[in-house]
Amino acid sequence: MLGMNMQKMMRQMQKMQADLERVQAELEEKTVEGTAGGGVVTVVVNGHQVVQEVKIQPEAVDPEDVEMLEDLILAAINDAMRKSRDLSASEIQKVTGKMNIPGLPPGLI
């Protein structure tokens, strides 16, 4: 009986590993946008927290106040990174939340 349970558990672990690999590949393609200054700065980040694109509206560029632009870019990056981490955690939770691994809280890898 124990052997059957162990085989079932191994199959579940293999499926979860395959699902996690699929999710990781999908996260590379999924993107989120972070914005600052009412959208004058937008940063696009994928699900692996890699910045893909930075967009700056012309009205955000003031040669007399470069520090403000730097602050807007930083805020947009931080917003995008937070959204990317949330996206990643949510997608991984969909896989790991399905399986209760003894000794680990559901959803923890």
PLY file of the C-alpha trace (Angstrom):
ply
format ascii 1.0
element vertex 109
property float x
property float y
property float z
element edge 108
property int vertex1
property int vertex2
end_header
0.00 0.00 0.00
2.81 2.38 0.86
4.41 1.72 -2.54
1.24 2.78 -4.36
1.05 6.02 -2.38
4.72 6.73 -3.07
4.23 6.14 -6.81
1.20 8.42 -6.84
3.14 11.10 -4.98
6.07 10.81 -7.40
3.71 11.20 -10.38
2.17 14.27 -8.75
5.62 15.75 -8.13
6.67 15.10 -11.76
3.48 16.74 -13.02
3.99 19.70 -10.71
7.59 20.07 -11.94
6.42 20.02 -15.57
3.69 22.54 -14.75
6.21 24.82 -13.01
8.51 24.67 -16.03
5.57 25.61 -18.27
4.61 28.50 -15.98
8.21 29.77 -15.92
8.28 29.77 -19.73
4.93 31.59 -19.86
6.10 34.19 -17.31
8.94 35.13 -19.63
6.31 36.14 -22.23
3.79 37.81 -19.90
4.29 41.48 -19.14
2.99 44.07 -16.72
3.21 47.86 -16.82
4.29 50.15 -14.04
3.53 53.83 -14.31
4.36 57.07 -12.55
3.38 60.70 -12.90
-0.07 59.88 -14.19
1.37 57.76 -16.98
4.11 60.10 -18.22
6.59 57.31 -17.44
5.72 53.68 -18.18
7.92 50.66 -17.60
7.13 47.23 -19.05
8.50 44.22 -17.14
8.07 40.51 -17.84
7.16 37.82 -15.31
10.86 37.19 -14.60
11.33 40.81 -13.43
13.29 41.78 -16.54
12.64 45.31 -17.80
11.46 45.10 -21.41
10.66 48.69 -22.23
10.73 52.23 -20.82
8.42 54.88 -22.27
8.78 58.56 -21.37
6.29 61.15 -22.57
7.91 64.38 -23.82
6.20 66.46 -21.13
8.14 64.50 -18.47
11.44 65.74 -19.85
12.49 69.00 -18.24
16.22 69.78 -18.55
15.86 72.02 -15.50
14.52 69.17 -13.36
16.28 65.92 -14.29
15.88 64.70 -10.70
12.08 64.64 -11.10
12.38 62.46 -14.21
14.76 60.13 -12.37
12.25 59.85 -9.50
9.42 59.09 -11.96
11.45 56.39 -13.68
12.38 54.83 -10.35
8.75 54.88 -9.18
7.55 53.30 -12.44
10.20 50.56 -12.24
9.29 49.77 -8.64
5.59 49.66 -9.55
6.28 47.31 -12.47
8.56 45.06 -10.39
5.91 44.73 -7.67
3.28 43.82 -10.27
5.66 41.33 -11.88
6.39 39.62 -8.55
2.66 39.46 -7.83
2.01 37.96 -11.27
4.76 35.38 -10.79
3.57 34.41 -7.30
-0.02 34.10 -8.54
0.92 31.89 -11.49
3.16 29.65 -9.37
0.44 29.41 -6.69
-1.92 28.02 -9.35
0.47 25.06 -9.73
1.75 24.52 -6.21
-1.56 25.31 -4.56
-3.02 22.18 -6.13
-0.74 19.91 -4.17
-0.40 19.52 -0.43
3.21 18.59 0.27
3.61 17.27 3.82
5.55 19.73 5.94
5.13 22.67 3.53
2.33 25.23 3.49
0.25 25.00 0.29
1.71 27.14 -2.47
5.24 27.22 -1.10
7.99 25.96 -3.37
0 1
1 2
2 3
3 4
4 5
5 6
6 7
7 8
8 9
9 10
10 11
11 12
12 13
13 14
14 15
15 16
16 17
17 18
18 19
19 20
20 21
21 22
22 23
23 24
24 25
25 26
26 27
27 28
28 29
29 30
30 31
31 32
32 33
33 34
34 35
35 36
36 37
37 38
38 39
39 40
40 41
41 42
42 43
43 44
44 45
45 46
46 47
47 48
48 49
49 50
50 51
51 52
52 53
53 54
54 55
55 56
56 57
57 58
58 59
59 60
60 61
61 62
62 63
63 64
64 65
65 66
66 67
67 68
68 69
69 70
70 71
71 72
72 73
73 74
74 75
75 76
76 77
77 78
78 79
79 80
80 81
81 82
82 83
83 84
84 85
85 86
86 87
87 88
88 89
89 90
90 91
91 92
92 93
93 94
94 95
95 96
96 97
97 98
98 99
99 100
100 101
101 102
102 103
103 104
104 105
105 106
106 107
107 108
